[in-house]
Every structure is written in C-alpha cells, then in structure tokens.
Amino acid sequence: MTDTTQWTDDHFVGGDLALDFANTVFRRTPELGRDLLDSPEALSSWFGHAGLLPATESRCDGSTLRKARELRGLLWRIFDEQRHDRPLPTDALSDLLGMAQADLDGVVAADGTVTPQTAAGACSAVALRAIRLALNPPARPVRACDRCGWFFFDTSRGRRRRWCSMQTCGNQAKAARYRSMH
Ligand SMILES: [Zn+2]
C-alpha cells in the first residue's frame, strides 16, 4: 500500500467530526467504495487533519485501525437510523459507549471538548462526539448524500442540500442528468 490517503478539506464536509469520520470511505452508496482509512498512517493523518492530535504524535498501529473501522461501522448504523427518524440501534449505541470509555485519555475541557493524547484516545474522542450527536441531535437532522451516501448536516437556507459537495457529487449528478437528456 504505497498511496496512503491524502486528506483535504473536501473530506471534511459533514459539519461534525463524527460525521466526517463516518465519511472516510470513497462512497457508502450505492455500494461500498474504497476504504480511505487504508492504513495506520491514513488514520494517523486523519487525526492530524481533524486537529485531534498533533501530526507528529498521532502514531497508529493495526489494532487502533481495526478499532477505528469498527467505530465507523457503528456510526453508519446509528446515523442511518437517525436520518430516517427511526429508533437508534441500542446494541450499536452500547458498543459505542464502550469504545468511548475504553481508551479515554488526555484532557476534557469544561465545554466538553476532548484533547486526546494517543491514537486510541482519539478514537474514544470521536466516539464521544458521536454519542453527543446521537443523543442530543441539533435541530437540523443528519442527512446523507443522494449519490455517495456521505453524511452531512443540511445548513442550507431552503434545507434542500442533496449532495455532500457541489464540487464532486453535485456536479457529477448534474452531468449525468445532462447526458440522460441529450
Ligand atoms: Zn456525495
């Protein structure tokens, strides 16, 4: 595996760290695409780009990567139910609570912001963010891109956002529609 994912701000369009973490695959729909968390290094650099850990200290190993992917699977299950306004799966929520507890380290500020110390602690910090989002959702519901299934908050005025990003899925959808009409 030579080409580890290079994260850019285009990977962080969900509006919440937990959603961005859930969006670390090329696409979720219509079928699962390439895993962007393809190596411990990719996970390390995600934590760095997300500002959870200094890039120099965010060393991950294979077991942290496995935990991260497991965590991501829980987020998919929970937020796919939440965005359809259905009850959250209690077993996934229970596992998420366990993950948040398991390796919690670093500093938790008075406002609830977690500054982890290790890569495993960073996974716990993401789990905590997801718990906060799942149990105390903002007024705008979580949605998913019509095209790739990435999660996001719809902050547009008309609440008609359909794409994770106009630059990627929005333009591709428009191009596909153009082709089908001409
Ligand atoms: Zn998309």
Backbone and ligand atoms as CSV (ligand in chain L), in Angstrom:
chain,resi,resn,atom,element,x,y,z
A,1,MET,N,N,0.863,-1.206,0.000
A,1,MET,CA,C,0.000,0.000,0.000
A,1,MET,C,C,0.885,1.237,0.000
A,2,THR,N,N,1.100,1.788,-1.161
A,2,THR,CA,C,2.027,2.914,-1.239
A,2,THR,C,C,1.310,4.264,-1.160
A,3,ASP,N,N,0.127,4.344,-1.745
A,3,ASP,CA,C,-0.530,5.658,-1.817
A,3,ASP,C,C,-1.546,5.835,-0.688
A,4,THR,N,N,-1.035,6.193,0.469
A,4,THR,CA,C,-1.899,6.490,1.601
A,4,THR,C,C,-2.728,7.730,1.300
A,5,THR,N,N,-3.960,7.702,1.769
A,5,THR,CA,C,-4.883,8.809,1.504
A,5,THR,C,C,-4.301,10.152,1.943
A,6,GLN,N,N,-4.384,11.121,1.049
A,6,GLN,CA,C,-4.020,12.496,1.404
A,6,GLN,C,C,-5.310,13.239,1.736
A,7,TRP,N,N,-5.506,13.564,2.987
A,7,TRP,CA,C,-6.763,14.209,3.385
A,7,TRP,C,C,-6.743,15.674,3.012
A,8,THR,N,N,-7.870,16.142,2.528
A,8,THR,CA,C,-8.026,17.568,2.256
A,8,THR,C,C,-9.326,18.020,2.923
A,9,ASP,N,N,-9.577,19.317,2.878
A,9,ASP,CA,C,-10.809,19.826,3.475
A,9,ASP,C,C,-12.049,19.253,2.786
A,10,ASP,N,N,-11.890,18.766,1.550
A,10,ASP,CA,C,-13.020,18.153,0.839
A,10,ASP,C,C,-13.480,16.858,1.502
A,11,HIS,N,N,-12.643,16.297,2.371
A,11,HIS,CA,C,-13.054,15.105,3.122
A,11,HIS,C,C,-13.779,15.479,4.411
A,12,PHE,N,N,-13.847,16.771,4.706
A,12,PHE,CA,C,-14.418,17.224,5.972
A,12,PHE,C,C,-15.608,18.151,5.691
A,13,VAL,N,N,-16.649,17.578,5.120
A,13,VAL,CA,C,-17.798,18.388,4.701
A,13,VAL,C,C,-19.058,18.044,5.491
A,14,GLY,N,N,-18.922,17.169,6.503
A,14,GLY,CA,C,-20.102,16.683,7.216
A,14,GLY,C,C,-20.694,17.679,8.201
A,15,GLY,N,N,-19.862,18.633,8.644
A,15,GLY,CA,C,-20.355,19.590,9.620
A,15,GLY,C,C,-20.188,19.131,11.053
A,16,ASP,N,N,-19.687,17.939,11.258
A,16,ASP,CA,C,-19.386,17.445,12.609
A,16,ASP,C,C,-18.283,16.410,12.464
A,17,LEU,N,N,-17.385,16.412,13.417
A,17,LEU,CA,C,-16.246,15.492,13.367
A,17,LEU,C,C,-16.686,14.033,13.252
A,18,ALA,N,N,-17.746,13.669,13.978
A,18,ALA,CA,C,-18.204,12.270,13.956
A,18,ALA,C,C,-18.708,11.893,12.563
A,19,LEU,N,N,-19.383,12.830,11.890
A,19,LEU,CA,C,-19.867,12.557,10.536
A,19,LEU,C,C,-18.693,12.484,9.565
A,20,ASP,N,N,-17.716,13.367,9.743
A,20,ASP,CA,C,-16.537,13.316,8.877
A,20,ASP,C,C,-15.822,11.977,9.035
A,21,PHE,N,N,-15.774,11.490,10.254
A,21,PHE,CA,C,-15.127,10.198,10.480
A,21,PHE,C,C,-15.904,9.076,9.784
A,22,ALA,N,N,-17.221,9.183,9.817
A,22,ALA,CA,C,-18.058,8.183,9.134
A,22,ALA,C,C,-17.858,8.231,7.622
A,23,ASN,N,N,-17.410,9.394,7.115
A,23,ASN,CA,C,-17.263,9.593,5.664
A,23,ASN,C,C,-15.865,9.228,5.156
A,24,THR,N,N,-15.173,8.338,5.832
A,24,THR,CA,C,-13.801,8.019,5.418
A,24,THR,C,C,-13.743,6.815,4.473
A,25,VAL,N,N,-14.786,6.662,3.666
A,25,VAL,CA,C,-14.744,5.723,2.536
A,25,VAL,C,C,-15.039,6.539,1.285
A,26,PHE,N,N,-14.568,6.028,0.126
A,26,PHE,CA,C,-14.772,6.790,-1.106
A,26,PHE,C,C,-16.259,7.047,-1.319
A,27,ARG,N,N,-17.081,6.021,-1.115
A,27,ARG,CA,C,-18.525,6.221,-1.079
A,27,ARG,C,C,-19.145,5.099,-0.257
A,28,ARG,N,N,-20.336,5.356,0.285
A,28,ARG,CA,C,-21.072,4.336,1.043
A,28,ARG,C,C,-22.170,3.725,0.183
A,29,THR,N,N,-22.684,4.503,-0.783
A,29,THR,CA,C,-23.772,4.034,-1.636
A,29,THR,C,C,-23.444,4.358,-3.091
A,30,PRO,N,N,-23.999,3.670,-4.075
A,30,PRO,CA,C,-24.930,2.535,-3.944
A,30,PRO,C,C,-24.251,1.269,-3.442
A,31,GLU,N,N,-22.912,1.176,-3.593
A,31,GLU,CA,C,-22.198,0.079,-2.943
A,31,GLU,C,C,-20.947,0.670,-2.313
A,32,LEU,N,N,-20.436,-0.027,-1.313
A,32,LEU,CA,C,-19.302,0.496,-0.567
A,32,LEU,C,C,-18.094,0.681,-1.481
A,33,GLY,N,N,-17.495,1.868,-1.446
A,33,GLY,CA,C,-16.314,2.153,-2.256
A,33,GLY,C,C,-15.031,1.914,-1.478
A,34,ARG,N,N,-13.941,2.357,-2.061
A,34,ARG,CA,C,-12.621,2.129,-1.471
A,34,ARG,C,C,-12.532,2.711,-0.057
A,35,ASP,N,N,-11.888,1.965,0.812
A,35,ASP,CA,C,-11.700,2.438,2.185
A,35,ASP,C,C,-10.563,3.453,2.215
A,36,LEU,N,N,-10.890,4.686,2.612
A,36,LEU,CA,C,-9.847,5.714,2.666
A,36,LEU,C,C,-8.982,5.554,3.911
A,37,LEU,N,N,-9.510,4.868,4.934
A,37,LEU,CA,C,-8.692,4.517,6.103
A,37,LEU,C,C,-7.997,3.199,5.769
A,38,ASP,N,N,-7.058,3.272,4.833
A,38,ASP,CA,C,-6.492,2.044,4.279
A,38,ASP,C,C,-5.210,1.617,4.958
A,39,SER,N,N,-4.774,2.361,5.939
A,39,SER,CA,C,-3.522,2.011,6.621
A,39,SER,C,C,-3.484,2.747,7.960
A,40,PRO,N,N,-2.661,2.269,8.892
A,40,PRO,CA,C,-2.497,3.024,10.143
A,40,PRO,C,C,-2.050,4.460,9.878
A,41,GLU,N,N,-1.240,4.647,8.821
A,41,GLU,CA,C,-0.758,6.005,8.504
A,41,GLU,C,C,-1.918,6.907,8.075
A,42,ALA,N,N,-2.859,6.328,7.320
A,42,ALA,CA,C,-4.008,7.132,6.879
A,42,ALA,C,C,-4.845,7.561,8.084
A,43,LEU,N,N,-4.982,6.670,9.058
A,43,LEU,CA,C,-5.726,7.023,10.272
A,43,LEU,C,C,-4.983,8.108,11.059
A,44,SER,N,N,-3.658,7.936,11.172
A,44,SER,CA,C,-2.849,8.948,11.862
A,44,SER,C,C,-3.035,10.310,11.226
A,45,SER,N,N,-2.952,10.341,9.904
A,45,SER,CA,C,-3.024,11.651,9.257
A,45,SER,C,C,-4.448,12.207,9.316
A,46,TRP,N,N,-5.460,11.327,9.395
A,46,TRP,CA,C,-6.832,11.840,9.585
A,46,TRP,C,C,-6.931,12.565,10.927
A,47,PHE,N,N,-6.409,11.921,11.973
A,47,PHE,CA,C,-6.447,12.564,13.296
A,47,PHE,C,C,-5.714,13.901,13.275
A,48,GLY,N,N,-4.620,13.943,12.510
A,48,GLY,CA,C,-3.875,15.188,12.397
A,48,GLY,C,C,-4.681,16.251,11.677
A,49,HIS,N,N,-5.276,15.873,10.539
A,49,HIS,CA,C,-6.045,16.841,9.755
A,49,HIS,C,C,-7.270,17.316,10.527
A,50,ALA,N,N,-7.850,16.420,11.320
A,50,ALA,CA,C,-9.037,16.770,12.098
A,50,ALA,C,C,-8.686,17.628,13.314
A,51,GLY,N,N,-7.394,17.777,13.582
A,51,GLY,CA,C,-6.970,18.593,14.710
A,51,GLY,C,C,-7.109,17.891,16.045
A,52,LEU,N,N,-7.292,16.578,16.005
A,52,LEU,CA,C,-7.431,15.831,17.264
A,52,LEU,C,C,-6.078,15.564,17.911
A,53,LEU,N,N,-5.081,15.338,17.078
A,53,LEU,CA,C,-3.739,15.037,17.580
A,53,LEU,C,C,-2.728,15.811,16.758
A,54,PRO,N,N,-1.634,16.240,17.365
A,54,PRO,CA,C,-0.552,16.814,16.555
A,54,PRO,C,C,-0.064,15.742,15.596
A,55,ALA,N,N,0.196,16.119,14.368
A,55,ALA,CA,C,0.572,15.147,13.342
A,55,ALA,C,C,1.756,14.293,13.786
A,56,THR,N,N,2.658,14.883,14.557
A,56,THR,CA,C,3.869,14.152,14.953
A,56,THR,C,C,3.598,13.098,16.021
A,57,GLU,N,N,2.493,13.241,16.744
A,57,GLU,CA,C,2.250,12.330,17.864
A,57,GLU,C,C,1.184,11.287,17.573
A,58,SER,N,N,0.550,11.393,16.385
A,58,SER,CA,C,-0.601,10.522,16.156
A,58,SER,C,C,-0.192,9.215,15.500
A,59,ARG,N,N,0.645,8.459,16.172
A,59,ARG,CA,C,1.057,7.149,15.652
A,59,ARG,C,C,-0.038,6.118,15.889
A,60,CYS,N,N,-0.442,5.448,14.834
A,60,CYS,CA,C,-1.457,4.409,14.963
A,60,CYS,C,C,-0.831,3.053,14.654
A,61,ASP,N,N,-1.406,2.016,15.239
A,61,ASP,CA,C,-0.998,0.665,14.861
A,61,ASP,C,C,-2.214,-0.067,14.281
A,62,GLY,N,N,-1.985,-1.321,13.918
A,62,GLY,CA,C,-3.051,-2.083,13.271
A,62,GLY,C,C,-4.275,-2.256,14.156
A,63,SER,N,N,-4.073,-2.402,15.456
A,63,SER,CA,C,-5.224,-2.637,16.327
A,63,SER,C,C,-6.054,-1.356,16.468
A,64,THR,N,N,-5.395,-0.200,16.471
A,64,THR,CA,C,-6.150,1.057,16.507
A,64,THR,C,C,-6.936,1.238,15.213
A,65,LEU,N,N,-6.340,0.837,14.094
A,65,LEU,CA,C,-7.030,0.938,12.817
A,65,LEU,C,C,-8.278,0.040,12.805
A,66,ARG,N,N,-8.134,-1.176,13.347
A,66,ARG,CA,C,-9.297,-2.073,13.426
A,66,ARG,C,C,-10.392,-1.455,14.287
A,67,LYS,N,N,-9.981,-0.876,15.406
A,67,LYS,CA,C,-10.949,-0.238,16.292
A,67,LYS,C,C,-11.636,0.927,15.577
A,68,ALA,N,N,-10.864,1.685,14.818
A,68,ALA,CA,C,-11.424,2.841,14.111
A,68,ALA,C,C,-12.466,2.393,13.086
A,69,ARG,N,N,-12.155,1.314,12.375
A,69,ARG,CA,C,-13.115,0.831,11.371
A,69,ARG,C,C,-14.369,0.291,12.034
A,70,GLU,N,N,-14.185,-0.361,13.181
A,70,GLU,CA,C,-15.341,-0.870,13.929
A,70,GLU,C,C,-16.204,0.309,14.392
A,71,LEU,N,N,-15.547,1.324,14.901
A,71,LEU,CA,C,-16.247,2.533,15.327
A,71,LEU,C,C,-17.029,3.137,14.162
A,72,ARG,N,N,-16.397,3.211,13.005
A,72,ARG,CA,C,-17.062,3.782,11.830
A,72,ARG,C,C,-18.309,2.981,11.454
A,73,GLY,N,N,-18.220,1.648,11.551
A,73,GLY,CA,C,-19.381,0.804,11.262
A,73,GLY,C,C,-20.548,1.098,12.205
A,74,LEU,N,N,-20.224,1.380,13.463
A,74,LEU,CA,C,-21.277,1.726,14.428
A,74,LEU,C,C,-21.928,3.052,14.039
A,75,LEU,N,N,-21.099,4.003,13.607
A,75,LEU,CA,C,-21.633,5.314,13.217
A,75,LEU,C,C,-22.582,5.183,12.032
A,76,TRP,N,N,-22.216,4.338,11.068
A,76,TRP,CA,C,-23.097,4.137,9.907
A,76,TRP,C,C,-24.456,3.623,10.367
A,77,ARG,N,N,-24.425,2.616,11.251
A,77,ARG,CA,C,-25.697,2.028,11.696
A,77,ARG,C,C,-26.536,3.062,12.444
A,78,ILE,N,N,-25.892,3.787,13.341
A,78,ILE,CA,C,-26.638,4.729,14.180
A,78,ILE,C,C,-27.190,5.893,13.351
A,79,PHE,N,N,-26.337,6.500,12.520
A,79,PHE,CA,C,-26.800,7.704,11.813
A,79,PHE,C,C,-27.697,7.375,10.618
A,80,ASP,N,N,-27.583,6.159,10.078
A,80,ASP,CA,C,-28.545,5.772,9.041
A,80,ASP,C,C,-29.951,5.631,9.633
A,81,GLU,N,N,-30.031,5.188,10.874
A,81,GLU,CA,C,-31.357,5.133,11.512
A,81,GLU,C,C,-31.816,6.536,11.858
A,82,GLN,N,N,-30.912,7.314,12.445
A,82,GLN,CA,C,-31.305,8.656,12.892
A,82,GLN,C,C,-31.801,9.514,11.721
A,83,ARG,N,N,-31.132,9.414,10.568
A,83,ARG,CA,C,-31.529,10.284,9.450
A,83,ARG,C,C,-32.884,9.871,8.879
A,84,HIS,N,N,-33.302,8.633,9.155
A,84,HIS,CA,C,-34.632,8.215,8.746
A,84,HIS,C,C,-35.644,8.371,9.874
A,85,ASP,N,N,-35.213,9.034,10.932
A,85,ASP,CA,C,-36.102,9.299,12.063
A,85,ASP,C,C,-36.599,7.996,12.714
A,86,ARG,N,N,-35.733,6.998,12.693
A,86,ARG,CA,C,-36.081,5.723,13.315
A,86,ARG,C,C,-35.307,5.561,14.619
A,87,PRO,N,N,-35.782,4.669,15.509
A,87,PRO,CA,C,-35.061,4.460,16.777
A,87,PRO,C,C,-33.619,4.028,16.533
A,88,LEU,N,N,-32.717,4.516,17.374
A,88,LEU,CA,C,-31.305,4.161,17.225
A,88,LEU,C,C,-31.097,2.735,17.713
A,89,PRO,N,N,-30.227,1.965,17.044
A,89,PRO,CA,C,-29.979,0.580,17.475
A,89,PRO,C,C,-29.247,0.552,18.820
A,90,THR,N,N,-29.873,-0.021,19.813
A,90,THR,CA,C,-29.300,0.041,21.166
A,90,THR,C,C,-28.006,-0.760,21.279
A,91,ASP,N,N,-27.885,-1.855,20.503
A,91,ASP,CA,C,-26.635,-2.617,20.610
A,91,ASP,C,C,-25.460,-1.802,20.061
A,92,ALA,N,N,-25.697,-1.084,18.966
A,92,ALA,CA,C,-24.631,-0.243,18.400
A,92,ALA,C,C,-24.299,0.897,19.358
A,93,LEU,N,N,-25.325,1.464,19.972
A,93,LEU,CA,C,-25.112,2.560,20.918
A,93,LEU,C,C,-24.322,2.060,22.131
A,94,SER,N,N,-24.656,0.863,22.581
A,94,SER,CA,C,-23.963,0.268,23.717
A,94,SER,C,C,-22.484,0.038,23.384
A,95,ASP,N,N,-22.220,-0.477,22.173
A,95,ASP,CA,C,-20.830,-0.679,21.747
A,95,ASP,C,C,-20.094,0.655,21.638
A,96,LEU,N,N,-20.803,1.668,21.172
A,96,LEU,CA,C,-20.207,2.997,21.034
A,96,LEU,C,C,-19.812,3.561,22.405
A,97,LEU,N,N,-20.683,3.375,23.375
A,97,LEU,CA,C,-20.370,3.825,24.741
A,97,LEU,C,C,-19.132,3.102,25.263
A,98,GLY,N,N,-19.045,1.806,24.963
A,98,GLY,CA,C,-17.879,1.033,25.386
A,98,GLY,C,C,-16.600,1.554,24.773
A,99,MET,N,N,-16.673,1.918,23.485
A,99,MET,CA,C,-15.491,2.438,22.795
A,99,MET,C,C,-15.073,3.795,23.345
A,100,ALA,N,N,-16.058,4.611,23.676
A,100,ALA,CA,C,-15.749,5.931,24.226
A,100,ALA,C,C,-15.026,5.789,25.556
A,101,GLN,N,N,-15.446,4.805,26.318
A,101,GLN,CA,C,-14.892,4.618,27.659
A,101,GLN,C,C,-13.502,3.981,27.623
A,102,ALA,N,N,-13.315,3.084,26.639
A,102,ALA,CA,C,-12.167,2.174,26.688
A,102,ALA,C,C,-10.817,2.882,26.791
A,103,ASP,N,N,-10.572,3.863,25.950
A,103,ASP,CA,C,-9.217,4.440,25.872
A,103,ASP,C,C,-9.222,5.948,26.103
A,104,LEU,N,N,-10.237,6.420,26.790
A,104,LEU,CA,C,-10.330,7.874,27.001
A,104,LEU,C,C,-9.087,8.370,27.741
A,105,ASP,N,N,-8.448,9.372,27.171
A,105,ASP,CA,C,-7.278,9.950,27.834
A,105,ASP,C,C,-7.203,11.428,27.471
A,106,GLY,N,N,-6.138,12.064,27.882
A,106,GLY,CA,C,-5.955,13.472,27.562
A,106,GLY,C,C,-6.755,14.369,28.475
A,107,VAL,N,N,-7.266,15.452,27.905
A,107,VAL,CA,C,-7.957,16.477,28.683
A,107,VAL,C,C,-9.361,16.662,28.143
A,108,VAL,N,N,-10.333,16.703,29.044
A,108,VAL,CA,C,-11.698,17.055,28.648
A,108,VAL,C,C,-11.985,18.442,29.222
A,109,ALA,N,N,-12.118,19.420,28.345
A,109,ALA,CA,C,-12.321,20.801,28.783
A,109,ALA,C,C,-13.727,20.972,29.348
A,110,ALA,N,N,-13.932,22.088,30.033
A,110,ALA,CA,C,-15.215,22.354,30.670
A,110,ALA,C,C,-16.361,22.381,29.657
A,111,ASP,N,N,-16.050,22.734,28.409
A,111,ASP,CA,C,-17.111,22.763,27.396
A,111,ASP,C,C,-17.298,21.406,26.715
A,112,GLY,N,N,-16.596,20.380,27.214
A,112,GLY,CA,C,-16.768,19.042,26.672
A,112,GLY,C,C,-15.818,18.695,25.546
A,113,THR,N,N,-14.979,19.637,25.147
A,113,THR,CA,C,-14.012,19.367,24.086
A,113,THR,C,C,-12.923,18.430,24.596
A,114,VAL,N,N,-12.688,17.353,23.856
A,114,VAL,CA,C,-11.680,16.377,24.268
A,114,VAL,C,C,-10.398,16.605,23.485
A,115,THR,N,N,-9.285,16.696,24.186
A,115,THR,CA,C,-7.973,16.756,23.555
A,115,THR,C,C,-7.235,15.484,23.928
A,116,PRO,N,N,-7.278,14.485,23.048
A,116,PRO,CA,C,-6.689,13.189,23.396
A,116,PRO,C,C,-5.168,13.223,23.341
A,117,GLN,N,N,-4.589,12.173,23.917
A,117,GLN,CA,C,-3.128,12.083,23.987
A,117,GLN,C,C,-2.570,11.037,23.041
A,118,THR,N,N,-3.369,10.024,22.769
A,118,THR,CA,C,-2.902,8.911,21.937
A,118,THR,C,C,-3.910,8.660,20.821
A,119,ALA,N,N,-3.494,7.825,19.857
A,119,ALA,CA,C,-4.395,7.489,18.753
A,119,ALA,C,C,-5.625,6.741,19.273
A,120,ALA,N,N,-5.425,5.836,20.218
A,120,ALA,CA,C,-6.574,5.120,20.788
A,120,ALA,C,C,-7.498,6.106,21.508
A,121,GLY,N,N,-6.888,7.069,22.193
A,121,GLY,CA,C,-7.677,8.106,22.858
A,121,GLY,C,C,-8.441,8.954,21.859
A,122,ALA,N,N,-7.853,9.151,20.688
A,122,ALA,CA,C,-8.535,9.926,19.645
A,122,ALA,C,C,-9.766,9.176,19.146
A,123,CYS,N,N,-9.669,7.842,19.044
A,123,CYS,CA,C,-10.852,7.041,18.686
A,123,CYS,C,C,-11.945,7.249,19.740
A,124,SER,N,N,-11.557,7.235,21.002
A,124,SER,CA,C,-12.536,7.461,22.068
A,124,SER,C,C,-13.160,8.850,21.958
A,125,ALA,N,N,-12.341,9.829,21.590
A,125,ALA,CA,C,-12.850,11.196,21.439
A,125,ALA,C,C,-13.886,11.265,20.321
A,126,VAL,N,N,-13.626,10.561,19.224
A,126,VAL,CA,C,-14.595,10.529,18.119
A,126,VAL,C,C,-15.881,9.837,18.584
A,127,ALA,N,N,-15.725,8.751,19.344
A,127,ALA,CA,C,-16.900,8.043,19.867
A,127,ALA,C,C,-17.727,8.954,20.762
A,128,LEU,N,N,-17.047,9.746,21.599
A,128,LEU,CA,C,-17.766,10.689,22.463
A,128,LEU,C,C,-18.535,11.718,21.646
A,129,ARG,N,N,-17.892,12.214,20.601
A,129,ARG,CA,C,-18.571,13.188,19.732
A,129,ARG,C,C,-19.809,12.567,19.100
A,130,ALA,N,N,-19.673,11.310,18.697
A,130,ALA,CA,C,-20.806,10.622,18.066
A,130,ALA,C,C,-21.944,10.421,19.058
A,131,ILE,N,N,-21.601,10.103,20.305
A,131,ILE,CA,C,-22.633,9.915,21.332
A,131,ILE,C,C,-23.383,11.227,21.557
A,132,ARG,N,N,-22.613,12.303,21.639
A,132,ARG,CA,C,-23.228,13.619,21.841
A,132,ARG,C,C,-24.191,13.933,20.698
A,133,LEU,N,N,-23.758,13.646,19.491
A,133,LEU,CA,C,-24.576,13.934,18.312
A,133,LEU,C,C,-25.813,13.030,18.260
A,134,ALA,N,N,-25.614,11.761,18.604
A,134,ALA,CA,C,-26.723,10.807,18.511
A,134,ALA,C,C,-27.792,11.091,19.564
A,135,LEU,N,N,-27.358,11.430,20.758
A,135,LEU,CA,C,-28.326,11.588,21.857
A,135,LEU,C,C,-28.840,13.008,22.015
A,136,ASN,N,N,-28.124,13.941,21.421
A,136,ASN,CA,C,-28.535,15.338,21.544
A,136,ASN,C,C,-28.454,15.995,20.168
A,137,PRO,N,N,-29.237,15.476,19.209
A,137,PRO,CA,C,-29.077,15.948,17.831
A,137,PRO,C,C,-29.522,17.396,17.681
A,138,PRO,N,N,-28.843,18.134,16.835
A,138,PRO,CA,C,-29.259,19.513,16.582
A,138,PRO,C,C,-30.587,19.534,15.817
A,139,ALA,N,N,-31.158,20.717,15.728
A,139,ALA,CA,C,-32.474,20.843,15.083
A,139,ALA,C,C,-32.441,20.391,13.633
A,140,ARG,N,N,-31.314,20.632,12.955
A,140,ARG,CA,C,-31.210,20.166,11.579
A,140,ARG,C,C,-30.843,18.688,11.607
A,141,PRO,N,N,-31.604,17.874,10.959
A,141,PRO,CA,C,-31.289,16.446,11.016
A,141,PRO,C,C,-30.070,16.076,10.182
A,142,VAL,N,N,-29.464,14.959,10.550
A,142,VAL,CA,C,-28.380,14.393,9.745
A,142,VAL,C,C,-28.985,13.896,8.443
A,143,ARG,N,N,-28.311,14.181,7.331
A,143,ARG,CA,C,-28.750,13.664,6.039
A,143,ARG,C,C,-27.608,12.912,5.377
A,144,ALA,N,N,-27.893,12.299,4.238
A,144,ALA,CA,C,-26.833,11.605,3.500
A,144,ALA,C,C,-26.918,12.015,2.043
A,145,CYS,N,N,-25.751,12.115,1.410
A,145,CYS,CA,C,-25.663,12.498,0.005
A,145,CYS,C,C,-26.449,11.507,-0.854
A,146,ASP,N,N,-27.250,12.032,-1.773
A,146,ASP,CA,C,-28.042,11.183,-2.676
A,146,ASP,C,C,-27.158,10.251,-3.501
A,147,ARG,N,N,-25.940,10.695,-3.728
A,147,ARG,CA,C,-25.091,9.972,-4.662
A,147,ARG,C,C,-24.114,9.030,-3.958
A,148,CYS,N,N,-23.402,9.525,-2.955
A,148,CYS,CA,C,-22.330,8.705,-2.363
A,148,CYS,C,C,-22.643,8.237,-0.945
A,149,GLY,N,N,-23.701,8.766,-0.349
A,149,GLY,CA,C,-24.069,8.300,0.985
A,149,GLY,C,C,-23.294,8.931,2.122
A,150,TRP,N,N,-22.400,9.879,1.826
A,150,TRP,CA,C,-21.702,10.585,2.909
A,150,TRP,C,C,-22.725,11.361,3.740
A,151,PHE,N,N,-22.474,11.389,5.045
A,151,PHE,CA,C,-23.373,12.122,5.943
A,151,PHE,C,C,-23.029,13.612,5.966
A,152,PHE,N,N,-24.034,14.426,6.218
A,152,PHE,CA,C,-23.790,15.866,6.427
A,152,PHE,C,C,-24.983,16.488,7.131
A,153,PHE,N,N,-24.767,17.658,7.654
A,153,PHE,CA,C,-25.861,18.489,8.141
A,153,PHE,C,C,-26.292,19.430,7.043
A,154,ASP,N,N,-27.570,19.537,6.875
A,154,ASP,CA,C,-28.080,20.464,5.875
A,154,ASP,C,C,-28.236,21.836,6.510
A,155,THR,N,N,-27.272,22.711,6.225
A,155,THR,CA,C,-27.333,24.059,6.776
A,155,THR,C,C,-27.784,25.068,5.723
A,156,SER,N,N,-28.183,24.567,4.546
A,156,SER,CA,C,-28.629,25.493,3.510
A,156,SER,C,C,-29.959,26.124,3.941
A,157,ARG,N,N,-30.225,27.296,3.417
A,157,ARG,CA,C,-31.398,28.037,3.880
A,157,ARG,C,C,-32.693,27.277,3.583
A,158,GLY,N,N,-32.783,26.737,2.376
A,158,GLY,CA,C,-34.011,26.040,1.999
A,158,GLY,C,C,-34.063,24.587,2.454
A,159,ARG,N,N,-32.967,24.159,3.099
A,159,ARG,CA,C,-32.839,22.753,3.520
A,159,ARG,C,C,-33.096,21.798,2.365
A,160,ARG,N,N,-32.469,22.117,1.249
A,160,ARG,CA,C,-32.620,21.241,0.087
A,160,ARG,C,C,-31.281,20.699,-0.374
A,161,ARG,N,N,-30.299,20.745,0.505
A,161,ARG,CA,C,-28.990,20.222,0.115
A,161,ARG,C,C,-29.104,18.722,-0.138
A,162,ARG,N,N,-28.644,18.288,-1.304
A,162,ARG,CA,C,-28.747,16.865,-1.643
A,162,ARG,C,C,-27.394,16.187,-1.735
A,163,TRP,N,N,-26.344,16.994,-1.832
A,163,TRP,CA,C,-25.028,16.413,-2.113
A,163,TRP,C,C,-24.080,16.702,-0.963
A,164,CYS,N,N,-23.097,15.787,-0.811
A,164,CYS,CA,C,-22.038,16.033,0.157
A,164,CYS,C,C,-21.313,17.312,-0.233
A,165,SER,N,N,-21.118,17.505,-1.554
A,165,SER,CA,C,-20.383,18.662,-2.050
A,165,SER,C,C,-20.824,18.938,-3.479
A,166,MET,N,N,-21.014,20.201,-3.813
A,166,MET,CA,C,-21.358,20.560,-5.194
A,166,MET,C,C,-20.185,20.251,-6.118
A,167,GLN,N,N,-18.945,20.395,-5.599
A,167,GLN,CA,C,-17.758,20.198,-6.448
A,167,GLN,C,C,-17.654,18.759,-6.927
A,168,THR,N,N,-18.100,17.825,-6.117
A,168,THR,CA,C,-17.946,16.416,-6.507
A,168,THR,C,C,-19.295,15.846,-6.932
A,169,CYS,N,N,-20.067,15.365,-5.972
A,169,CYS,CA,C,-21.311,14.664,-6.314
A,169,CYS,C,C,-22.330,15.562,-7.000
A,170,GLY,N,N,-22.434,16.819,-6.589
A,170,GLY,CA,C,-23.407,17.710,-7.203
A,170,GLY,C,C,-23.152,17.857,-8.691
A,171,ASN,N,N,-21.906,18.091,-9.060
A,171,ASN,CA,C,-21.572,18.265,-10.473
A,171,ASN,C,C,-21.720,16.972,-11.257
A,172,GLN,N,N,-21.355,15.842,-10.623
A,172,GLN,CA,C,-21.492,14.562,-11.318
A,172,GLN,C,C,-22.955,14.245,-11.574
A,173,ALA,N,N,-23.795,14.560,-10.602
A,173,ALA,CA,C,-25.222,14.295,-10.770
A,173,ALA,C,C,-25.797,15.162,-11.883
A,174,LYS,N,N,-25.342,16.409,-11.918
A,174,LYS,CA,C,-25.826,17.305,-12.986
A,174,LYS,C,C,-25.368,16.808,-14.348
A,175,ALA,N,N,-24.119,16.350,-14.419
A,175,ALA,CA,C,-23.578,15.848,-15.688
A,175,ALA,C,C,-24.340,14.598,-16.130
A,176,ALA,N,N,-24.667,13.737,-15.188
A,176,ALA,CA,C,-25.405,12.507,-15.517
A,176,ALA,C,C,-26.796,12.862,-16.033
A,177,ARG,N,N,-27.420,13.863,-15.422
A,177,ARG,CA,C,-28.748,14.269,-15.855
A,177,ARG,C,C,-28.688,14.874,-17.265
A,178,TYR,N,N,-27.618,15.646,-17.485
A,178,TYR,CA,C,-27.427,16.264,-18.803
A,178,TYR,C,C,-27.288,15.180,-19.859
A,179,ARG,N,N,-26.467,14.148,-19.552
A,179,ARG,CA,C,-26.256,13.061,-20.514
A,179,ARG,C,C,-27.562,12.337,-20.820
A,180,SER,N,N,-28.371,12.147,-19.759
A,180,SER,CA,C,-29.613,11.377,-19.958
A,180,SER,C,C,-30.629,12.191,-20.754
A,181,MET,N,N,-30.464,13.520,-20.803
A,181,MET,CA,C,-31.431,14.357,-21.503
A,181,MET,C,C,-31.014,14.629,-22.947
A,182,HIS,N,N,-29.711,14.373,-23.269
A,182,HIS,CA,C,-29.209,14.774,-24.583
A,182,HIS,C,C,-28.688,13.575,-25.357
L,1,ZN,ZN,ZN,-21.650,12.695,-2.243
